[in-house]
Amino acid sequence: MIQVTKDSIIGDILQIDGQTAHFFLEIGMHCLGCPASRGETLEQACLVHGVDADEMLRKINTHLEKSTA
């Protein structure tokens, strides 16, 4: 199973599972097509958007667990 961390790059997360995009859209990150945003780490994106990175990790990893089960 793939495990996302705070250091995971957003573009890599989206490539693993495009359905994770909705988690980023929920926090107001609407520029997912922008090369700069896709190169940020999960932790950087959460910091910029005022979101708890641990909570975001939990949501994404739970989603990935369910989609690979």
Number of C-alpha atoms within 10 A of each C-alpha: 8 10 12 18 18 16 11 17 20 25 21 15 22 15 12 13 13 11 14 18 18 13 15 20 12 9 14 13 16 13 12 16 9 10 10 11 18 18 16 17 19 24 21 19 22 21 12 9 13 11 15 11 17 13 11 19 20 13 13 22 18 12 15 20 12 9 10 8 6
